[in-house]
Amino acid sequence: MGSPDFAVPSLEALLRHHEVVLVVTQPDKPAGRGGKLTPPAVKVVAERAGVPVIQPASARRPEVAAQLAATGAELGVVVAYGKILPRAVLEAFPRGCVNVHGSLLPRWRGAAPIQRAVMAGDAETGVCIMQLDEGMDTGPVLLERRLAIGPDDTAGGVFAALAPLGAEALLEAIAGLQAGTLVARPQDPARATHAAMLSKADGVIDFARPAAEVAARIRGVDPWPGAQAALRGAAIKLFGARAAGAAAAAASGTVLAVDAAGAHVACGDGAAVVIRELQLPGRKRLRALDVANGHAIAVGDVLAAPAPASGEEGAGGGQPA
C-alpha cells in the first residue's frame, strides 16, 4: 500500500524478490494547470509489472479488508500510503503489516517527517521498518537505518537518498521476519515529536528568526512548498541556504552583500544567511550573483514576508506515512 515516488523503490524491490499479489494506492488526482487526472507513481509501476491495483477512496470501507484477505498474502507492506489503517486491514494478513517510515522513530511521527527533520536542523535522519498498529506511527520498530543530513541538503535530496535506503531496509526486515531473528523495539512515547503536514504558509521565510533556523527552513521546504520572500514588492523564491557568521548591524531581511556564495541577508540573531539562488516571478532560477548583475537585487534591499499565502495543505512531494 503506497502512492508517491518515495514508495516506488520499495515496490520495485518487492517485485524483484517477492510475490506481490495486489497494490493498493490512492485515487488518481488532478495535477498541473490543466487539472488532468494523474495516477500515483506506485500505480504506474504496478500496472507496468502486471500487478492488480485497487484505489479505494477510503481504506476503512469493509470491502477493502475483505479484498486484502482474499489475496492470501502473508504480509502487508505500507510505504507512504498517507492514511491511518483500521484494525480490519491490519488483521487481513497473518503476519500483519509493516511500514517504511522516513524518520528515526519516535522522532517525527506523522505526514512530513523528512521535511520536518531538515527544517529542525537535525544532523541525521533515517528510515524505520515498523510493525503497524492503529496509532499514527506508534508501532514497534523492527529495524532502522541512519542517514546524515548535510549542511546543504534539501528535503528533496534527503527524500531521494532515503527512498532506496528504505527499500533495502524493507527487504532486510522481511528476511529477518522470515528467519525469526528480528526483535521488535517498542517506541518511547516521551521522546515522540509530531511531523505535521506542510502547508503553503510553511514556505514564508521570516528573517527575524535566527540565521541557522532560516537556512534550515529554506532547505526543508525545497521542493514544496518552496521558500518565498518579497523583494521590491514581488514574491521571489529562495534556494540553497547556509547560516554565516556575525553580520553587519542591519534590520532583519536586509541584503548585506551579494557575491559568488550568494545573497547575504541579515537575520534576527545578528548573523546572516547566505542564499545561493533566487527565482524572480516568471523567470528561471539563477545564482544570486547573476540576479544582482541584472540589477534585480542589490545591497540595501530588504527581503520581507510576501503577501499572505494560502494555508492549503499539500502532499509536499509525498511524505512517508
N, C-alpha and C positions, 0 to 999 in steps of 0.2 A: 504494500500500500504506500503510495507516494505520488508526487506530482512534478516538482520543478527540476531544474538542471542538477541541483545538489543530489537528487536521488538517482540520477542516471548511472553513474559509475557502480553503485551498489546493485542495480538491476542487471547491468551488463555482467558484473562478476557472478551473480547468481545464475544467469543464463549460461555462462561458461562452465560452471562447476556443479550445478544442482538442477533439479527439475522444477521449473516454475510453471504452475498449472493455471494461475489466474493473476491478473494485475487489477488492482482497484485504484482509481485515481479520481481527481476532482473533475467536475464537468468542464467542457470547453468553455472558454471565456472570451469576451470581446477584447481585442488588442489593437494597438495602433490608432492612427487618426480616423481610419475608416470603420473602426469597431468590428472588424472581421472576426468571426468566431475562430479561436485558435486552440488546438489541442494541447494539453500539458506535455512536457518533454517526455515524461515516462510513457505516455500513451503511444507516442511516435515510435519509441524503441520497442515497445511490446508488440505493436502491430507488425513492425518490420520482422520481428522474430516469430510471428505467427502465434503469439500467446493471446488468449481471450482477454478482453478488457471490459470491466464494468465501471460506470461513472455515476454512482448514486448521489442524489442531491444531499442525502444525509446518511451517515453510517449507522444511525440509530433506527432506521427502518428495519422491521423484523426480517424482511426477506434478505437483507444483506448478510446477516449472520447465518441464515439458512444456506445461502449460496456458497459461503465460505466453507461451512461444514461439509457440504456436498462434494467439494473438490477432493476430499480425502487427504489434504495436505497435513503434514505433521506440525509445521511451524509457520507462523505468520511473521513477516518482516515488514516493518514500518520505517519509512525514511521520508521525513518532511511531508507527511500527509496533511498536516495543518489542522487536524481536529482531534479532540479527546475521544477515545473509542469507548463504547459501552461494554459492560461486562459480557454481554452475549457474544460480541465479536471476539473479545479476548479469549473466551472459552470455546470458540469454534474450532480451535486447534489443540490436539493432545498436548503439545509442548508449549502452548500459549503463544505470545507474540514478543518479539524483540524489536528494539528501536535503535536506530543510529541517530545519535543526538550530537549536535555540533558545539559542545562545551565540556568542561570538566565538572561534571555534576558533583555536588548540588549547586555549584555556581552557574548562574544564568539558565534557570529553568524558564521555558516559555518560547515565544514565537520568534524572537530575533536574537539568539544567543551569540552569533558571530559578530553582528554589528555592535551589540552592547559591550562585548569584550574589548573591541577596538576603541569604541568611544570612551570606555572607562580607563584606557591606558594600560590594560592588563599586559604583562610581559609574556604570558603564554596562554594558550587555549588548547583545544584538542577535540577528540571525539570519544564518546562513551557508547558502548553497547549495553543497553539495559533491558531488563525484563519489564514489560509494560504492565501497569496496573491502572486503576480507574482515575488516578490523580493526574496532574499536569507535570509530567517528567519526574515523578516521585518514586518510581520503581527501583529495585536494587540493581546495582551496576555489576555487570559481568566482566567487563574488560574496558580499558581506556588506553588511548594513545595520545601523547602530548605533542604540541607544535608551538615553537616560539613565535611571538609576534614582533617583527622587526620595526624599527622606528619609522620606516617609510611604507609599511604595509597598510593597504586599504582593506575594507571589509570584502570587496570583490576579490582581491588577491588571496585573502585568507579562505574565502569560500572555495576558490579554485584549488587550494592546497589541501583543504580538509575533505573534499568530496572523494578523491581517490584513497585518502588515508582511511576514511570511513568504510570504504568498500573492502579494503584489506583487513581491517579490524573485524568487519562483519563475517568474512569467511573464516577468520581465525576463531571467532566466537562460536560459530556453528560447528566447527570441528571440535572445539572444546566441549560443547554440549553433547555431541555425539559420543565423545570419549568419556564423558562424565568427569572431566578434570577441572571445570570451571567452578569457582566458589563465588556466589553472589554476595556483594558487599552492600548492606543497607546504607542509604544516604542519611546524613546528619541534617535534619531539618533546620537546626540552629544556624547552619552555615549557608543556607539557601539564599539566593538572590533571584530577582524576577527580571526576565528579559522581555519587556513589553514590546508589542508590535510597533513598528515605526510608523510615523505619520509624516506628511509633508512639512509640518512645523518643526520636526527634528532637524531639518536642514538649514534652518535660520541660524546664522552664526552671531553670537553675542561676544564682541571683542572686549567687553568689560570683565569677562571671565579670565582666569589665569591662562598664560600662553600654552602651557602643556595641555590643558583641557581643551582649548580652542583647536590646537593641532590635532588632537585625538578625535575630536568630533568631526572635523573636516574629512579625515581619513575614514572614520566609521560610517559616514553616510554616503560614501562613494562605493557603488554607483547610484544607489537610490536611498533617499530622495534627492541626494546631491546637495552640497553646501552652497548656500546663497548669501549674498550681501548686496547692498545698494551702493552703487558708485555713480556719483553725479546724477542721482535720481533714477538710474536704471538698474534693474536687477541683473547681477552677474553671477556666474558660477565659479567656484573656487576648487582647485585640485592640488593635491600634494602639499603637505604642510609639516613643518618641524618647528618646535619651540627653540628660540635662540636665547642668548643671554640677556643681561640688563640692556634696556633701550633708553634712548633719549627721552627726557620728560616730555610727554605729549598726551593728549586726550586719547582714550581708547578708540581704536579703529583708524588712527591717523597713519598714513603711509609715510614711513621714515626714510626709506631708501628703496630703490629698485636696481638690482644688479643681476649677475648671471645666476645667482642662487634663487632669486625670486623677489617678490614684493615683501619688504619687511614692514610689519604692521604692529603698532603698539597695542598691548593688552592691559587688562586691569591690574595685573600684579607688578607692573613696571618692567616686564620683559616683553619680548616681541615674538611674533610668529612669522615664519618665512613661508610664503605661499608660492609654490613653484609655477603654477599655470592658472590662467584665467580664461573665461569664455564670456565674451560680450553678447548681448542679445542679437540673435540672427547671424552670429559669426562662429567660426570654428575655434576650437580650443588652442591656445597659444601660450608660449612661455611668457611670464610676466614681463620680462625684459623686452620682448618683441611688442607687447601691448604698449609699454612705455615709449618705445621708439616711434610708435604710431600716434603718440601724444594722447592716448585714451586713458592713461593713468599717470599720475605724477606725484612727486613728493609734496606732502601737504594735503592731498586728497584724503577724505575720510570715508571709510567703509562702515556703513550703518546697517541696521536691520532693514530688509526690504519691506514692501507692503505686506500686511498680514497674509500668511499662507493658509491655504485650506487645511483643516485638520483631518482631511480624508485619510483613512488608513489604507495601506497597500501591502502588497506581498513582499516588497523590499528585496526583490531578487530571489525570493524563495528561501525562507528561513527553515532550518531544520526544526521539526516538531519534537 
